[in-house]
Amino acid sequence: MAERSVIVFPPGEGGGRRVQVDSETLGTAYSLHDLTVFLQRAGLEGMDELDVVMSPLVEWHGGGPEEWPAVS
């Protein structure tokens, strides 16, 4: 399988982070768990939250995996 490109964009006004795999936007994640589910559904089965944090495939913009602002 070819190398995948995963981009997690900076938090938006609602606290969520847009997730893009290759050129497809998967949706908005509000937690590391949400992100993991998106990636599994995109064909990266077997990845858990620790794998997502450590993966060189994931490019974090506007903060790393610990940056999930609370929605007020």
PDB file with SEQRES, HELIX, SHEET and CRYST1 records, atoms N, CA, C and O in Angstrom:
SEQRES   1 A   72  MET ALA GLU ARG SER VAL ILE VAL PHE PRO PRO GLY GLU          
SEQRES   2 A   72  GLY GLY GLY ARG ARG VAL GLN VAL ASP SER GLU THR LEU          
SEQRES   3 A   72  GLY THR ALA TYR SER LEU HIS ASP LEU THR VAL PHE LEU          
SEQRES   4 A   72  GLN ARG ALA GLY LEU GLU GLY MET ASP GLU LEU ASP VAL          
SEQRES   5 A   72  VAL MET SER PRO LEU VAL GLU TRP HIS GLY GLY GLY PRO          
SEQRES   6 A   72  GLU GLU TRP PRO ALA VAL SER                                  
HELIX    1 AA1 LEU A   32  ARG A   41  1                                  10    
HELIX    2 AA2 GLU A   49  MET A   54  1                                   6    
SHEET    1 AA1 4 GLU A  24  ALA A  29  0                                        
SHEET    2 AA1 4 ARG A  17  VAL A  21 -1                                        
SHEET    3 AA1 4 VAL A   6  PRO A  11 -1                                        
SHEET    4 AA1 4 VAL A  58  TRP A  60  1                                        
CRYST1    1.000    1.000    1.000  90.00  90.00  90.00 P 1           1          
ATOM      1  N   MET A   1       0.847  -1.176   0.000  1.00  0.00           N  
ATOM      2  CA  MET A   1       0.000   0.000   0.000  1.00  0.00           C  
ATOM      3  C   MET A   1       0.889   1.234   0.000  1.00  0.00           C  
ATOM      4  O   MET A   1       1.923   1.269   0.668  1.00  0.00           O  
ATOM      5  N   ALA A   2       0.481   2.234  -0.748  1.00  0.00           N  
ATOM      6  CA  ALA A   2       1.240   3.484  -0.820  1.00  0.00           C  
ATOM      7  C   ALA A   2       1.144   4.236   0.500  1.00  0.00           C  
ATOM      8  O   ALA A   2       0.188   4.083   1.261  1.00  0.00           O  
ATOM      9  N   GLU A   3       2.149   5.042   0.745  1.00  0.00           N  
ATOM     10  CA  GLU A   3       2.179   5.871   1.947  1.00  0.00           C  
ATOM     11  C   GLU A   3       0.987   6.823   1.940  1.00  0.00           C  
ATOM     12  O   GLU A   3       0.711   7.471   0.931  1.00  0.00           O  
ATOM     13  N   ARG A   4       0.286   6.904   3.064  1.00  0.00           N  
ATOM     14  CA  ARG A   4      -0.871   7.784   3.186  1.00  0.00           C  
ATOM     15  C   ARG A   4      -0.427   9.103   3.799  1.00  0.00           C  
ATOM     16  O   ARG A   4       0.577   9.164   4.509  1.00  0.00           O  
ATOM     17  N   SER A   5      -1.180  10.150   3.519  1.00  0.00           N  
ATOM     18  CA  SER A   5      -0.930  11.472   4.072  1.00  0.00           C  
ATOM     19  C   SER A   5      -2.106  11.848   4.954  1.00  0.00           C  
ATOM     20  O   SER A   5      -3.236  11.943   4.475  1.00  0.00           O  
ATOM     21  N   VAL A   6      -1.850  12.064   6.243  1.00  0.00           N  
ATOM     22  CA  VAL A   6      -2.901  12.432   7.192  1.00  0.00           C  
ATOM     23  C   VAL A   6      -2.565  13.810   7.748  1.00  0.00           C  
ATOM     24  O   VAL A   6      -1.470  14.028   8.266  1.00  0.00           O  
ATOM     25  N   ILE A   7      -3.517  14.745   7.636  1.00  0.00           N  
ATOM     26  CA  ILE A   7      -3.323  16.079   8.188  1.00  0.00           C  
ATOM     27  C   ILE A   7      -4.432  16.345   9.192  1.00  0.00           C  
ATOM     28  O   ILE A   7      -5.614  16.173   8.897  1.00  0.00           O  
ATOM     29  N   VAL A   8      -4.021  16.772  10.399  1.00  0.00           N  
ATOM     30  CA  VAL A   8      -4.958  17.197  11.426  1.00  0.00           C  
ATOM     31  C   VAL A   8      -4.778  18.705  11.559  1.00  0.00           C  
ATOM     32  O   VAL A   8      -3.731  19.185  11.995  1.00  0.00           O  
ATOM     33  N   PHE A   9      -5.813  19.438  11.177  1.00  0.00           N  
ATOM     34  CA  PHE A   9      -5.739  20.893  11.127  1.00  0.00           C  
ATOM     35  C   PHE A   9      -5.922  21.512  12.514  1.00  0.00           C  
ATOM     36  O   PHE A   9      -6.372  20.833  13.438  1.00  0.00           O  
ATOM     37  N   PRO A  10      -5.575  22.795  12.668  1.00  0.00           N  
ATOM     38  CA  PRO A  10      -5.729  23.467  13.966  1.00  0.00           C  
ATOM     39  C   PRO A  10      -7.185  23.451  14.436  1.00  0.00           C  
ATOM     40  O   PRO A  10      -8.106  23.363  13.625  1.00  0.00           O  
ATOM     41  N   PRO A  11      -7.380  23.535  15.741  1.00  0.00           N  
ATOM     42  CA  PRO A  11      -8.743  23.572  16.274  1.00  0.00           C  
ATOM     43  C   PRO A  11      -9.521  24.752  15.698  1.00  0.00           C  
ATOM     44  O   PRO A  11      -8.993  25.856  15.560  1.00  0.00           O  
ATOM     45  N   GLY A  12     -10.778  24.498  15.369  1.00  0.00           N  
ATOM     46  CA  GLY A  12     -11.663  25.549  14.877  1.00  0.00           C  
ATOM     47  C   GLY A  12     -12.382  26.212  16.031  1.00  0.00           C  
ATOM     48  O   GLY A  12     -12.099  25.930  17.196  1.00  0.00           O  
ATOM     49  N   GLU A  13     -13.304  27.086  15.709  1.00  0.00           N  
ATOM     50  CA  GLU A  13     -14.045  27.829  16.730  1.00  0.00           C  
ATOM     51  C   GLU A  13     -14.819  26.919  17.667  1.00  0.00           C  
ATOM     52  O   GLU A  13     -14.971  27.238  18.846  1.00  0.00           O  
ATOM     53  N   GLY A  14     -15.307  25.801  17.173  1.00  0.00           N  
ATOM     54  CA  GLY A  14     -16.067  24.872  18.003  1.00  0.00           C  
ATOM     55  C   GLY A  14     -15.208  23.885  18.758  1.00  0.00           C  
ATOM     56  O   GLY A  14     -15.732  23.047  19.491  1.00  0.00           O  
ATOM     57  N   GLY A  15     -13.890  23.967  18.593  1.00  0.00           N  
ATOM     58  CA  GLY A  15     -12.986  23.082  19.311  1.00  0.00           C  
ATOM     59  C   GLY A  15     -12.561  21.852  18.537  1.00  0.00           C  
ATOM     60  O   GLY A  15     -11.599  21.187  18.921  1.00  0.00           O  
ATOM     61  N   GLY A  16     -13.262  21.531  17.446  1.00  0.00           N  
ATOM     62  CA  GLY A  16     -12.912  20.363  16.660  1.00  0.00           C  
ATOM     63  C   GLY A  16     -11.774  20.648  15.696  1.00  0.00           C  
ATOM     64  O   GLY A  16     -11.451  21.800  15.408  1.00  0.00           O  
ATOM     65  N   ARG A  17     -11.179  19.580  15.209  1.00  0.00           N  
ATOM     66  CA  ARG A  17     -10.059  19.670  14.266  1.00  0.00           C  
ATOM     67  C   ARG A  17     -10.412  18.907  13.000  1.00  0.00           C  
ATOM     68  O   ARG A  17     -10.753  17.726  13.050  1.00  0.00           O  
ATOM     69  N   ARG A  18     -10.326  19.595  11.856  1.00  0.00           N  
ATOM     70  CA  ARG A  18     -10.612  18.964  10.572  1.00  0.00           C  
ATOM     71  C   ARG A  18      -9.540  17.915  10.292  1.00  0.00           C  
ATOM     72  O   ARG A  18      -8.359  18.123  10.570  1.00  0.00           O  
ATOM     73  N   VAL A  19      -9.973  16.790   9.740  1.00  0.00           N  
ATOM     74  CA  VAL A  19      -9.085  15.668   9.445  1.00  0.00           C  
ATOM     75  C   VAL A  19      -9.128  15.374   7.953  1.00  0.00           C  
ATOM     76  O   VAL A  19     -10.197  15.217   7.363  1.00  0.00           O  
ATOM     77  N   GLN A  20      -7.951  15.303   7.360  1.00  0.00           N  
ATOM     78  CA  GLN A  20      -7.843  15.023   5.929  1.00  0.00           C  
ATOM     79  C   GLN A  20      -6.890  13.846   5.727  1.00  0.00           C  
ATOM     80  O   GLN A  20      -5.800  13.813   6.297  1.00  0.00           O  
ATOM     81  N   VAL A  21      -7.311  12.887   4.914  1.00  0.00           N  
ATOM     82  CA  VAL A  21      -6.451  11.775   4.516  1.00  0.00           C  
ATOM     83  C   VAL A  21      -6.293  11.868   3.017  1.00  0.00           C  
ATOM     84  O   VAL A  21      -7.269  11.882   2.267  1.00  0.00           O  
ATOM     85  N   ASP A  22      -5.030  11.934   2.593  1.00  0.00           N  
ATOM     86  CA  ASP A  22      -4.712  12.196   1.200  1.00  0.00           C  
ATOM     87  C   ASP A  22      -5.412  13.508   0.823  1.00  0.00           C  
ATOM     88  O   ASP A  22      -5.119  14.530   1.445  1.00  0.00           O  
ATOM     89  N   SER A  23      -6.294  13.535  -0.131  1.00  0.00           N  
ATOM     90  CA  SER A  23      -6.962  14.788  -0.488  1.00  0.00           C  
ATOM     91  C   SER A  23      -8.418  14.811  -0.031  1.00  0.00           C  
ATOM     92  O   SER A  23      -9.167  15.716  -0.400  1.00  0.00           O  
ATOM     93  N   GLU A  24      -8.824  13.827   0.764  1.00  0.00           N  
ATOM     94  CA  GLU A  24     -10.214  13.712   1.197  1.00  0.00           C  
ATOM     95  C   GLU A  24     -10.388  14.172   2.638  1.00  0.00           C  
ATOM     96  O   GLU A  24      -9.699  13.693   3.539  1.00  0.00           O  
ATOM     97  N   THR A  25     -11.318  15.111   2.850  1.00  0.00           N  
ATOM     98  CA  THR A  25     -11.655  15.533   4.210  1.00  0.00           C  
ATOM     99  C   THR A  25     -12.604  14.504   4.795  1.00  0.00           C  
ATOM    100  O   THR A  25     -13.653  14.209   4.221  1.00  0.00           O  
ATOM    101  N   LEU A  26     -12.219  13.951   5.961  1.00  0.00           N  
ATOM    102  CA  LEU A  26     -13.025  12.912   6.594  1.00  0.00           C  
ATOM    103  C   LEU A  26     -14.073  13.482   7.536  1.00  0.00           C  
ATOM    104  O   LEU A  26     -15.104  12.852   7.770  1.00  0.00           O  
ATOM    105  N   GLY A  27     -13.823  14.656   8.073  1.00  0.00           N  
ATOM    106  CA  GLY A  27     -14.753  15.255   9.020  1.00  0.00           C  
ATOM    107  C   GLY A  27     -14.004  16.029  10.081  1.00  0.00           C  
ATOM    108  O   GLY A  27     -12.829  16.359   9.922  1.00  0.00           O  
ATOM    109  N   THR A  28     -14.703  16.314  11.168  1.00  0.00           N  
ATOM    110  CA  THR A  28     -14.134  17.059  12.278  1.00  0.00           C  
ATOM    111  C   THR A  28     -14.051  16.157  13.495  1.00  0.00           C  
ATOM    112  O   THR A  28     -15.052  15.595  13.939  1.00  0.00           O  
ATOM    113  N   ALA A  29     -12.837  16.025  14.031  1.00  0.00           N  
ATOM    114  CA  ALA A  29     -12.613  15.221  15.232  1.00  0.00           C  
ATOM    115  C   ALA A  29     -12.597  16.145  16.445  1.00  0.00           C  
ATOM    116  O   ALA A  29     -12.064  17.253  16.390  1.00  0.00           O  
ATOM    117  N   TYR A  30     -13.186  15.675  17.535  1.00  0.00           N  
ATOM    118  CA  TYR A  30     -13.227  16.440  18.780  1.00  0.00           C  
ATOM    119  C   TYR A  30     -12.387  15.805  19.876  1.00  0.00           C  
ATOM    120  O   TYR A  30     -12.335  16.294  21.004  1.00  0.00           O  
ATOM    121  N   SER A  31     -11.728  14.701  19.521  1.00  0.00           N  
ATOM    122  CA  SER A  31     -10.871  14.001  20.483  1.00  0.00           C  
ATOM    123  C   SER A  31      -9.942  13.066  19.719  1.00  0.00           C  
ATOM    124  O   SER A  31     -10.129  12.812  18.529  1.00  0.00           O  
ATOM    125  N   LEU A  32      -8.960  12.573  20.414  1.00  0.00           N  
ATOM    126  CA  LEU A  32      -8.047  11.598  19.829  1.00  0.00           C  
ATOM    127  C   LEU A  32      -8.811  10.327  19.442  1.00  0.00           C  
ATOM    128  O   LEU A  32      -8.496   9.680  18.443  1.00  0.00           O  
ATOM    129  N   HIS A  33      -9.806   9.985  20.237  1.00  0.00           N  
ATOM    130  CA  HIS A  33     -10.631   8.817  19.910  1.00  0.00           C  
ATOM    131  C   HIS A  33     -11.350   9.021  18.578  1.00  0.00           C  
ATOM    132  O   HIS A  33     -11.349   8.129  17.729  1.00  0.00           O  
ATOM    133  N   ASP A  34     -11.967  10.198  18.391  1.00  0.00           N  
ATOM    134  CA  ASP A  34     -12.638  10.495  17.113  1.00  0.00           C  
ATOM    135  C   ASP A  34     -11.662  10.351  15.949  1.00  0.00           C  
ATOM    136  O   ASP A  34     -11.984   9.730  14.936  1.00  0.00           O  
ATOM    137  N   LEU A  35     -10.481  10.921  16.096  1.00  0.00           N  
ATOM    138  CA  LEU A  35      -9.474  10.853  15.039  1.00  0.00           C  
ATOM    139  C   LEU A  35      -9.125   9.410  14.712  1.00  0.00           C  
ATOM    140  O   LEU A  35      -9.026   9.040  13.542  1.00  0.00           O  
ATOM    141  N   THR A  36      -8.939   8.601  15.735  1.00  0.00           N  
ATOM    142  CA  THR A  36      -8.597   7.194  15.544  1.00  0.00           C  
ATOM    143  C   THR A  36      -9.691   6.470  14.764  1.00  0.00           C  
ATOM    144  O   THR A  36      -9.396   5.678  13.869  1.00  0.00           O  
ATOM    145  N   VAL A  37     -10.951   6.739  15.100  1.00  0.00           N  
ATOM    146  CA  VAL A  37     -12.076   6.114  14.393  1.00  0.00           C  
ATOM    147  C   VAL A  37     -12.090   6.542  12.928  1.00  0.00           C  
ATOM    148  O   VAL A  37     -12.275   5.705  12.044  1.00  0.00           O  
ATOM    149  N   PHE A  38     -11.897   7.836  12.657  1.00  0.00           N  
ATOM    150  CA  PHE A  38     -11.831   8.316  11.269  1.00  0.00           C  
ATOM    151  C   PHE A  38     -10.760   7.562  10.489  1.00  0.00           C  
ATOM    152  O   PHE A  38     -11.002   7.114   9.368  1.00  0.00           O  
ATOM    153  N   LEU A  39      -9.585   7.423  11.079  1.00  0.00           N  
ATOM    154  CA  LEU A  39      -8.472   6.782  10.371  1.00  0.00           C  
ATOM    155  C   LEU A  39      -8.733   5.303  10.140  1.00  0.00           C  
ATOM    156  O   LEU A  39      -8.383   4.766   9.089  1.00  0.00           O  
ATOM    157  N   GLN A  40      -9.343   4.645  11.109  1.00  0.00           N  
ATOM    158  CA  GLN A  40      -9.688   3.235  10.921  1.00  0.00           C  
ATOM    159  C   GLN A  40     -10.683   3.065   9.786  1.00  0.00           C  
ATOM    160  O   GLN A  40     -10.559   2.142   8.981  1.00  0.00           O  
ATOM    161  N   ARG A  41     -11.669   3.954   9.718  1.00  0.00           N  
ATOM    162  CA  ARG A  41     -12.674   3.891   8.643  1.00  0.00           C  
ATOM    163  C   ARG A  41     -12.066   4.221   7.280  1.00  0.00           C  
ATOM    164  O   ARG A  41     -12.588   3.805   6.245  1.00  0.00           O  
ATOM    165  N   ALA A  42     -10.957   4.972   7.283  1.00  0.00           N  
ATOM    166  CA  ALA A  42     -10.283   5.336   6.033  1.00  0.00           C  
ATOM    167  C   ALA A  42      -9.322   4.247   5.564  1.00  0.00           C  
ATOM    168  O   ALA A  42      -8.589   4.434   4.593  1.00  0.00           O  
ATOM    169  N   GLY A  43      -9.329   3.116   6.254  1.00  0.00           N  
ATOM    170  CA  GLY A  43      -8.507   1.993   5.814  1.00  0.00           C  
ATOM    171  C   GLY A  43      -7.242   1.769   6.610  1.00  0.00           C  
ATOM    172  O   GLY A  43      -6.444   0.895   6.270  1.00  0.00           O  
ATOM    173  N   LEU A  44      -7.044   2.543   7.664  1.00  0.00           N  
ATOM    174  CA  LEU A  44      -5.859   2.346   8.512  1.00  0.00           C  
ATOM    175  C   LEU A  44      -6.264   1.506   9.725  1.00  0.00           C  
ATOM    176  O   LEU A  44      -6.077   1.905  10.875  1.00  0.00           O  
ATOM    177  N   GLU A  45      -6.827   0.326   9.427  1.00  0.00           N  
ATOM    178  CA  GLU A  45      -7.295  -0.580  10.472  1.00  0.00           C  
ATOM    179  C   GLU A  45      -6.154  -0.984  11.388  1.00  0.00           C  
ATOM    180  O   GLU A  45      -4.990  -1.011  10.989  1.00  0.00           O  
ATOM    181  N   GLY A  46      -6.507  -1.291  12.599  1.00  0.00           N  
ATOM    182  CA  GLY A  46      -5.517  -1.769  13.553  1.00  0.00           C  
ATOM    183  C   GLY A  46      -4.814  -0.656  14.309  1.00  0.00           C  
ATOM    184  O   GLY A  46      -4.051  -0.928  15.235  1.00  0.00           O  
ATOM    185  N   MET A  47      -5.058   0.596  13.931  1.00  0.00           N  
ATOM    186  CA  MET A  47      -4.427   1.706  14.647  1.00  0.00           C  
ATOM    187  C   MET A  47      -5.238   2.004  15.903  1.00  0.00           C  
ATOM    188  O   MET A  47      -6.464   2.111  15.866  1.00  0.00           O  
ATOM    189  N   ASP A  48      -4.514   2.136  17.020  1.00  0.00           N  
ATOM    190  CA  ASP A  48      -5.174   2.593  18.236  1.00  0.00           C  
ATOM    191  C   ASP A  48      -4.698   4.012  18.528  1.00  0.00           C  
ATOM    192  O   ASP A  48      -3.920   4.571  17.755  1.00  0.00           O  
ATOM    193  N   GLU A  49      -5.151   4.600  19.628  1.00  0.00           N  
ATOM    194  CA  GLU A  49      -4.821   5.997  19.928  1.00  0.00           C  
ATOM    195  C   GLU A  49      -3.317   6.213  20.066  1.00  0.00           C  
ATOM    196  O   GLU A  49      -2.801   7.237  19.618  1.00  0.00           O  
ATOM    197  N   LEU A  50      -2.613   5.278  20.670  1.00  0.00           N  
ATOM    198  CA  LEU A  50      -1.161   5.416  20.806  1.00  0.00           C  
ATOM    199  C   LEU A  50      -0.479   5.375  19.444  1.00  0.00           C  
ATOM    200  O   LEU A  50       0.464   6.126  19.195  1.00  0.00           O  
ATOM    201  N   ASP A  51      -0.955   4.498  18.564  1.00  0.00           N  
ATOM    202  CA  ASP A  51      -0.405   4.442  17.211  1.00  0.00           C  
ATOM    203  C   ASP A  51      -0.586   5.776  16.491  1.00  0.00           C  
ATOM    204  O   ASP A  51       0.322   6.239  15.801  1.00  0.00           O  
ATOM    205  N   VAL A  52      -1.751   6.391  16.651  1.00  0.00           N  
ATOM    206  CA  VAL A  52      -2.029   7.672  16.001  1.00  0.00           C  
ATOM    207  C   VAL A  52      -1.074   8.743  16.518  1.00  0.00           C  
ATOM    208  O   VAL A  52      -0.540   9.529  15.735  1.00  0.00           O  
ATOM    209  N   VAL A  53      -0.859   8.776  17.821  1.00  0.00           N  
ATOM    210  CA  VAL A  53       0.040   9.768  18.426  1.00  0.00           C  
ATOM    211  C   VAL A  53       1.463   9.598  17.912  1.00  0.00           C  
ATOM    212  O   VAL A  53       2.152  10.587  17.659  1.00  0.00           O  
ATOM    213  N   MET A  54       1.904   8.372  17.759  1.00  0.00           N  
ATOM    214  CA  MET A  54       3.293   8.077  17.407  1.00  0.00           C  
ATOM    215  C   MET A  54       3.551   7.984  15.898  1.00  0.00           C  
ATOM    216  O   MET A  54       4.706   7.964  15.473  1.00  0.00           O  
ATOM    217  N   SER A  55       2.503   7.928  15.095  1.00  0.00           N  
ATOM    218  CA  SER A  55       2.649   7.667  13.664  1.00  0.00           C  
ATOM    219  C   SER A  55       3.303   8.820  12.912  1.00  0.00           C  
ATOM    220  O   SER A  55       2.904   9.974  13.072  1.00  0.00           O  
ATOM    221  N   PRO A  56       4.301   8.515  12.099  1.00  0.00           N  
ATOM    222  CA  PRO A  56       4.892   9.548  11.239  1.00  0.00           C  
ATOM    223  C   PRO A  56       3.969   9.938  10.076  1.00  0.00           C  
ATOM    224  O   PRO A  56       4.251  10.902   9.365  1.00  0.00           O  
ATOM    225  N   LEU A  57       2.870   9.197   9.878  1.00  0.00           N  
ATOM    226  CA  LEU A  57       1.912   9.523   8.824  1.00  0.00           C  
ATOM    227  C   LEU A  57       1.086  10.759   9.166  1.00  0.00           C  
ATOM    228  O   LEU A  57       0.591  11.449   8.275  1.00  0.00           O  
ATOM    229  N   VAL A  58       0.937  11.036  10.476  1.00  0.00           N  
ATOM    230  CA  VAL A  58       0.055  12.111  10.923  1.00  0.00           C  
ATOM    231  C   VAL A  58       0.836  13.410  11.047  1.00  0.00           C  
ATOM    232  O   VAL A  58       1.835  13.491  11.762  1.00  0.00           O  
ATOM    233  N   GLU A  59       0.360  14.418  10.337  1.00  0.00           N  
ATOM    234  CA  GLU A  59       0.964  15.757  10.370  1.00  0.00           C  
ATOM    235  C   GLU A  59       0.023  16.660  11.166  1.00  0.00           C  
ATOM    236  O   GLU A  59      -1.107  16.922  10.753  1.00  0.00           O  
ATOM    237  N   TRP A  60       0.511  17.129  12.309  1.00  0.00           N  
ATOM    238  CA  TRP A  60      -0.298  17.941  13.220  1.00  0.00           C  
ATOM    239  C   TRP A  60      -0.063  19.420  12.944  1.00  0.00           C  
ATOM    240  O   TRP A  60       1.076  19.885  12.965  1.00  0.00           O  
ATOM    241  N   HIS A  61      -1.139  20.160  12.684  1.00  0.00           N  
ATOM    242  CA  HIS A  61      -1.058  21.605  12.473  1.00  0.00           C  
ATOM    243  C   HIS A  61      -1.748  22.292  13.646  1.00  0.00           C  
ATOM    244  O   HIS A  61      -2.834  21.877  14.050  1.00  0.00           O  
ATOM    245  N   GLY A  62      -1.140  23.324  14.192  1.00  0.00           N  
ATOM    246  CA  GLY A  62      -1.785  24.093  15.253  1.00  0.00           C  
ATOM    247  C   GLY A  62      -1.866  23.372  16.582  1.00  0.00           C  
ATOM    248  O   GLY A  62      -2.818  23.565  17.338  1.00  0.00           O  
ATOM    249  N   GLY A  63      -0.886  22.550  16.872  1.00  0.00           N  
ATOM    250  CA  GLY A  63      -0.853  21.802  18.133  1.00  0.00           C  
ATOM    251  C   GLY A  63      -0.829  20.320  17.866  1.00  0.00           C  
ATOM    252  O   GLY A  63      -1.322  19.847  16.842  1.00  0.00           O  
ATOM    253  N   GLY A  64      -0.255  19.599  18.792  1.00  0.00           N  
ATOM    254  CA  GLY A  64      -0.102  18.158  18.644  1.00  0.00           C  
ATOM    255  C   GLY A  64      -1.302  17.379  19.130  1.00  0.00           C  
ATOM    256  O   GLY A  64      -2.393  17.932  19.263  1.00  0.00           O  
ATOM    257  N   PRO A  65      -1.110  16.099  19.397  1.00  0.00           N  
ATOM    258  CA  PRO A  65      -2.203  15.220  19.764  1.00  0.00           C  
ATOM    259  C   PRO A  65      -2.854  15.548  21.109  1.00  0.00           C  
ATOM    260  O   PRO A  65      -3.922  15.023  21.426  1.00  0.00           O  
ATOM    261  N   GLU A  66      -2.220  16.407  21.895  1.00  0.00           N  
ATOM    262  CA  GLU A  66      -2.803  16.788  23.190  1.00  0.00           C  
ATOM    263  C   GLU A  66      -3.695  18.024  23.079  1.00  0.00           C  
ATOM    264  O   GLU A  66      -4.288  18.441  24.074  1.00  0.00           O  
ATOM    265  N   GLU A  67      -3.797  18.606  21.904  1.00  0.00           N  
ATOM    266  CA  GLU A  67      -4.518  19.872  21.698  1.00  0.00           C  
ATOM    267  C   GLU A  67      -5.954  19.615  21.213  1.00  0.00           C  
ATOM    268  O   GLU A  67      -6.227  19.573  20.013  1.00  0.00           O  
ATOM    269  N   TRP A  68      -6.861  19.444  22.187  1.00  0.00           N  
ATOM    270  CA  TRP A  68      -8.282  19.258  21.905  1.00  0.00           C  
ATOM    271  C   TRP A  68      -9.057  20.191  22.822  1.00  0.00           C  
ATOM    272  O   TRP A  68      -9.492  19.784  23.900  1.00  0.00           O  
ATOM    273  N   PRO A  69      -9.235  21.454  22.397  1.00  0.00           N  
ATOM    274  CA  PRO A  69      -9.909  22.430  23.251  1.00  0.00           C  
ATOM    275  C   PRO A  69     -11.329  21.983  23.619  1.00  0.00           C  
ATOM    276  O   PRO A  69     -12.051  21.399  22.811  1.00  0.00           O  
ATOM    277  N   ALA A  70     -11.691  22.278  24.849  1.00  0.00           N  
ATOM    278  CA  ALA A  70     -13.043  21.963  25.310  1.00  0.00           C  
ATOM    279  C   ALA A  70     -14.035  22.900  24.633  1.00  0.00           C  
ATOM    280  O   ALA A  70     -13.771  24.089  24.454  1.00  0.00           O  
ATOM    281  N   VAL A  71     -15.163  22.346  24.267  1.00  0.00           N  
ATOM    282  CA  VAL A  71     -16.221  23.143  23.662  1.00  0.00           C  
ATOM    283  C   VAL A  71     -16.999  23.789  24.794  1.00  0.00           C  
ATOM    284  O   VAL A  71     -17.420  23.112  25.731  1.00  0.00           O  
ATOM    285  N   SER A  72     -17.193  25.115  24.706  1.00  0.00           N  
ATOM    286  CA  SER A  72     -17.925  25.798  25.772  1.00  0.00           C  
ATOM    287  C   SER A  72     -19.339  26.107  25.377  1.00  0.00           C  
ATOM    288  O   SER A  72     -20.089  26.681  26.166  1.00  0.00           O  
TER     289      SER A  72                                                      
END                                                                             
